[in-house]
Amino acid sequence: MTYEAAGRPDFSAFLRKREDGQATLDLLVRGARCAGCLAKIEREVAALPDVASARMNLTSGKLVVAFRGASGDPARVIDTLEKAGYPAAPYDPTQAQAAHDREGRRLILAMAVAAFGAMNTMMFSVPIWAGLFGQELGPATRTVMMWFSGAVGAPCAIYAGMPFFQSAWRSLKARRANMDVPISIGVILTLVISFSETVLGGRDAYFDAAVSLLFLLLIGRWLDHQLRARARSAAGDLLALQAPAAIRLDGQGAEHRVPLSEVQPGDLLLVRPGERLPVDARIVSGASELDNALLTGETAPVTVGVGQLCRAGALNLSGVLKLEAVARSEDSALSAIARLVEAGAQAKSKYVRLADKAAAVYVPVVHTAAALTFAGGWALGLGPREALIRAVAVLIVTCPCALGLAVPAVQITASARLFRKGVLVKSGAALERLAEVDHVVFDKTGVLTEGRPTLIDPIPAAIAMAAPLARASRHPLARALAAEAGDGTMASGVREHAGLGVEGVIDGRRARLGRAAFVGAPDHGAGETELWFGFEGDTKIRFRFSDALRADAARTVAALKARGLTVEVLSGDVPAAVGRAAAEAGIADWRAGLSPQEKAGAIEALAARGRKVLMVGDGLNDAAALAKAHAAMAPGSALEASQNAADLVFSGEGLSAVAVSYDLARSARRRAMENFGFAALYNALAAPAAMLGLVNPFVAALAMSGSSLVVTLNALRTGGRA
């Protein structure tokens, strides 16, 4: 019996089917704050019998659940999460943003209360430590000051601690312990000890320690909140460029403005100049120029006409277009780019997995250490009061907030900075691999060169014959040929052969366009980049092109060499063209005329010799090589297969993003290792000091919170000077 049948709400309407037929479910999960929470959520959900995988995005709170078949039981997943202490609901971006904003306001208010409490509690605590006007306080005055300190500090600590207390309570109700449990226990025990000391006329109270601890913890949590918001805004900024609504035409041609979510494939849409295309669509009537800079990085407007496919997010510059939608808004090219950004936040690196393992063993280890400190201190004659103070100090000082933030803070900062430089990072592991490379391989066409070749000595009659096939291909040479021909018909039965060319039927005759051997023409070893065209059994026609080097290609290659990297060109183009481009870019090692398999084999051979290769490619013939490389990059104008195989996707006209990404990846690795080293050194020194009584709860609060702040602030240095 399913959960729905048992009277639970029916969430089956929120299931979506992927292309492979698997059902997926997107949920908004609340209360997940650390790597331990993330690991627990994914583990609990993935253990369900009908679930194939579960991937949590800690940045957005989004949990993507993939079921094993075409259906699933969403209510069971939600119930499992609630039992684990994490309330969940179907994912709604608006609701997620509202929850994010509420959490931000709550943290700011709690931080303000904690700051007020810390400052005013200090006003009464400082005289207890240092005396008043040079005079040590008497017992009665000390007790009064302690009561005043408690009257201010305790209520502030209780209010400011609610985010931690509620999280800890949910965790304990689920019979588990997250990182907020020892924090909550430490704060509560500190308040209990302080009131006990005050009532019994003791010498010290730690109200200031409790509220100061919470103030510093809240600063770290708010900074983490802001870092996640920064990373989250990368995908949000992209999706915000989609039109919020679309003009849909009915059967009579009347216009109706409808929400973007209501647009379905097959709907007729109207887009006027100055508006962005709401979804991927094909032009039914009209002609215009589109600004595709957001999608491809190309700044030159693209002329479009009837029959052409246009991507969501493109800006219509001139004419009125009537289009037929071919995808929903969530399936558009712009949404796909946003998912690339989100994938970068979801993927786990080896450093994050290491931090996850350390965090997983933290709670039992630190609770055991605190219990042993209490029991050992009492057994050695310290008395229950002093033993308890030491145990509380151990709980506070060893909180692994610094360890939990060590890598995620660096990855978020690095990904956000690269995004603002026009580079989309698909995973944190990609940055780690990129930092390890020692050899860079470039494709030529569309990577080293601009990928916008121009036809040499055009012959109109020959262009008109080849144009129907050229319009069906995305290869830069074919696109240049199609651009020269202008609008027109497209060949039927088109089939693209990776690294060879394209074939199809034109006016009932089979034709091919591509490399000389593919078309059946003799290979003259020409110096120019070329395409051959011919009908079966007919004369073959040769088209020659020139393709300018990217303006910053030589500077980028020089910069990579200056960093100790070796550089090579692997291309499917003719030797003369590849050699000329390599020489202009300052690259001595190059190979030409390679098939996709040969490119992939060359990458494998380099890896077998111990080289860690960065492959930069854009074509269908580069996809296998990109997948085989240690790290891979592709320009935003690359084919979808190449972008999917790449770890990073960069936009814009320049190639400098390669050197910039390498530098930032190296910086991110340094910052992560610095954070790990600092966290390890801190715990190695702080835990024994607390167990030996050298650190009281107040100093422990300052030390622990300070360690989290140091890690977060160090992460913000990613990409700066070492």
Secondary structure, 3 states (H helix, E strand, C coil): CCCCCCCCCCCHHHCEECCCCCEEEEEEECCCCCHHHHHHHHHHHHCCCCEEEEEEECCCCEEEEEECCCCCCHHHHHHHHHHCCCCEEECCHHHHHHHHHHHHHHHHHHHHHHHHHHHHHHHHHHHHHHCECCECCCHHHHHHHHHHHHHHHHHHHHHHCHHHHHHHHHHHHCCCCCCHHHHHHHHHHHHHHHHHHHHCCCCCCCHHHHHHHHHHHHHHHHHHHHHHHHHHHHHHHHHHCCCCEEEEECCCCCEEEEEHHHCCCCCEEEECCCCECCCCEEEEECCEEEECHHHHCCCCCEEECCCCEECCCCEECCCCEEEEECCCHHHCHHHHHHHHHHHHHHCCCHHHHHHHHHHHHHHHHHHHHHHHHHHHHHHCCCCHHHHHHHHHHHHHHCCCHHHHHHCHHHHHHHHHHHHHCCEEECCHHHHHHHHHCCEEEECHHHHHECCCCEEECCCHHHHHHHHHHHCCCCCHHHHHHHHHHCCCCCCEEEEEECCCEEEEEECCEEEEEECHHHHCCCCCCCCCEEEEEEECCCCCEEEEEECCECCCHHHHHHHHHHCCCEEEEECCCCHHHHHHHHHHHCCCEEECCCCHHHHHHHHHHHHHCCCCEEEECCCHHHHHHHHHCCEEEEECCCCHHHHHHCCEEECCCCCHHHHHHHHHHHHHHHHHHHHHHHHHHHHHHHHHHHHCCCCCHHHHHHHHHHHHHHHHHHHCCCCCCC
